[in-house]
Amino acid sequence: MSLDSIMSSHYVSCAGREIHYTEWGAQNPDTVIAWHGLARTGRDMDELAQHLSMRYRVICPDTIGRGLSQWSPQPEQEYCLAFYARMAAELFDRLKIEKAHWVGTSMGGAIGTVCASGLLNPGMKQRIQSLTLNDNAPQLADAAISRIRAYAGSPPAFATVLELEAFFRQVYQPYGWLSDAQWRRLTETSIRRLPDGRVTPHYDPAMVQQFISHPDDYLIWDHYDALTMAVLCLRGAGSDLVLPATVDAMRRRGPGALGLLQVVEIEGCGHAPALNVPDQLARVAAFIDAA
């Protein structure tokens, strides 16, 4: 069965900006939101969405400034968790989603945490049934943020698609194992051609303004402490973003203190597990099914 036969592509206006998303398993009554990482697109969630689509409707958005979604004309104000969470709340309304499970990689996990806390939008707290944080935590390592900021703010450009694929294979090596076909799709679904004919990653370089205009945007312990739903934290064993000390603090606070937190270390991965192999897919699906 081809992906096109079970996936459809859509556009919707949220907070005044056009957002692209893919939808899987549209016939199913229960919904999963699968949100990608900082410099990525919703197509990173293809394997997970396909796996879940037999039982769930799965929505995979491109964040504003990424993939096929609109770029912000106000990057300093709109490339931040508060605006992303506002867009997510409107996405729920536009798609008539009453409740959903949330799976977020890196930035996608932080957006989910801010939504599920209810601190910015109280109505969202009851709409998120469970939260999966894929190598994300309420506090991120400063050194890793500096590393991400350095490469994300100045995306390279290459003469050929194969050169860009080689770059992706290097920079995303911490994702763990990907097949050759998966690397090719990762490249082809996150590429844009520049006016001079070269190719570059498909995102707005200005999205790095989040780290300049909102330097503490990812310090979200207050949101984490307000969570009252089941939380699964998948930590890449070699992650330099989510430190073991932070995970220990998560176990003592918020959903951890309530007995609602599960932590699983994913061997062979850093930041962040690609959610593309049977063990990772089974762990996420089992957690959602139980929740």
N, C-alpha and C positions, 0 to 999 in steps of 0.2 A: 504494500500500500504506500503510495507516494505521500510526502508531507502535504502537498497541495490538496489532497483529498480529505484531509482532516484538519487543516489549518486555513483560516481566512484572515485577510488583512483589512484593517479599518482605520478610519480617522475620526476624531471627535474633538470638539472645542472644550477645554477645561481652563478656567481662570483666564479666559480670553486668548489662549494659545492653542494652536492645533497640535494634538497629540496623536501619534500613530501607535497602534497596538495590534498584535495578532491574537486570534481567538481559536481555541482548541476545544473539542468536545462540547460544542454549543448546545447540544441536546440535553445535557446533564443539569440537574437542578442545583447542585452544590458547586460553589465557586472557589477557585484558588487564584490569588494574585501572585505572579512570579516576577519580581522586579530585579533588574540587572545592577551591575556595579558601575563605578564612577565614569570610566571612559569607554563603556561597552554599550551594547544594545539589547533589546528584548529577545533577539534571536539566539542569544547565549542560552536561553532557557528551552530551546527546542526539544532536547532529549527529555528533560523533566516534564515538559508540557505534554509531549507525546505519551510518556509513561502514565501520566495521571489522567489523560483525556478519556480513558475508558470508563472512568467513574466521576470525573469532575469536569466542569467548565473551567478552562484555564485562560487567564488574561495576562498577556506579557507586553507591558507598555515599553515604548522608547521614552525615556525621560526627556523633557525639553532640552534642546541643544544636542541631542544624540540621535543617531540613526535617521529615521524619516520624520521625526518630530520637528516642529518649528524651532528655530534658534531664537533666543530671547533678544529683544531690542533693548532690554534693560538688565544687562548681565550682573551688575553689582547688586541689584535688588532681588532678582528672580532666581539666580543660581545659588540656592540655599535650601536647607531642609524644610524651613517653614513654608516656602512657596511650593516645594515639591509635595509636601503633605496636603496643602490646600488643593493642588491639582488632583491628588489621589482621592480626596474626599469628593470632589466634583465628578471624578471618573466613576466612583461608586454610584452617584446619583444619575449620571447620564446613562449608565448601563443597567440601571435598576437592580443593583446588587444590594440586597439587604444585609447579608453577612458573607464573610469570606475568610478563608485561611490565607495567611500571607507567608510567602517564601521570598527572602531578600538576600542577595549576594552583596556583601560590602555595603556600599551606599544604599542599595535597595533595602538592606536590613535596617539601616538607620532611619530611612523614611518610614518603614513599617513600625519601628519603635515609637517614633514621634506621633504617628497616626494612632497607634493602639493605646498610648498613654492617656489620650483624651485631654491633655493639658492645653493644646491649641484648638482642638475641635472636639468638644465633649461628646458629640454624637458618634464619633468614630470608635470610641472605646468599646461599645457594645457590638460593633459591626465586625470586628476582627476576632475570629474564633480561636485561632492559634497563630503563633509567630515562629518562623524558622529563620534563624540568623546564620547565614553562611559566611563564616569568618568575619563576623562583625560583633562589636561590643560597644558598650556605652562610653568607653574611653579607648582611644587608639594610640599606638606608640608614635611619639613625635618623630623619630628617625624615619619610620616608614612613611608617615605623611609627607615629610620633606622629599623623600625619594619619589613618591607618586606625583607630588606637585611639580617636581623638576621635569619628569618626562611627559606628564599630561599637558602641561602648559605650552610645550613646544613640540607638537607632534611632527615626526619626520615625514619627508616626502621621498618617493622613489620613482624611478622611471618605469618599473614594471610591477605587475601584481605579484609575481613570484618573489621579488625582492621584499615587498611588504609582508608576504606570508613568512618569509625567513625572519623578518623582524618580530612578527607576532610570536613565532615559535620560540624566540629567545626571551622576549619580555614577559610572556605568559607561561614560561616553563613551569612556574610554581603551581599552575592549574592541575598538574598531574598528567596522567596518560590521556592523550587524544589520538584517535586514528588519523591517518592521512586525510581521509574524507572529511573528518570533523575539523581539522586544521584548515582545509580548503574552504569549507562552509563558513567557519569563523571569519576568515579573510574576506570572502565575497559578500558577507552580510554586514561588514563593518568597514566599508571602503568608499571613498569618494574621489573623483578626479578633479584636480585643480585646473584653473584656466590655462596653465602652461602645459597641461597634458600629464603631469605626474600624478601619482596616486598617494593618498594619505588616509589615516583613520577617520571614520565618519563621525566626527563630533566637533562642536564649537570650541576652539581653544580657550575662549573667554570663560568657559565653565570653571576654569581654575580660579576665577574671581571669588569663588566660595571660600577659598583658603585665605584670601587677602581681605575681603570685606567682612567676612564672618569667621575670624580665626579660631573661635571656640565652638564652631557649629557642630562638631562631632563629639563634644563633651556633653553627653546627654544622660547623666546619671539620674537626674530628676525625672526624666521620662521613663527610664528603665524601672526606677523604684515604684512608679505608678502602675506598672503592668500587673494585671490580675488574671491573665490567661496562660495556658500552657506555652512554654517557650523551649525550643530546641536550638542549641548552639552547636554548630558544626565548626570545629576549629582545625584548620590545616596544621598538621603536626610541626611543620617547619615555618609557620606564619611569623612574619616580623611585624605584623600589624596588631594582632590580638595576642597579647602577652599572657603567659600562665598566671601571673599575679593578678591580672585583670579578671581572668576567668574565676580565680579563687574568690575575688570580691563579689562577682556576680552570684556565686553560690550562697553568699551570706546576705545578700540584699534583694529587695524586690521579689520577683517570682522565685528566686532561689530560696529566700527565707520562708516562702509559702509552700515549698515543696513542689513547685510547678516547673522547675528548670531541669532539663536534661542536657548534658554536655557530652559530645562524642568527638574524639580526636580522629582525624582522617589521615592515615599514614600515606606517605608518598606525595603529599601536597604541601604547598605553602599558602600564599594568598592568591587566589582562593580556590578551593575544590571546584571543579568544573561541573559537577552534578550531571555527569554523563556516563557513568559506569554503573553496573547493576547494584553493587553494594550501596553506593550513595543514593541511588534512586529508591531502593527498597527502604532505606532508613527514613527518608523524607516521607514516602508514601505511608509507611507504618505509623509514623508520628501523627500525620494528618488524619488517617483513618481512626486512630485511637481518640484523637481530640474531638 
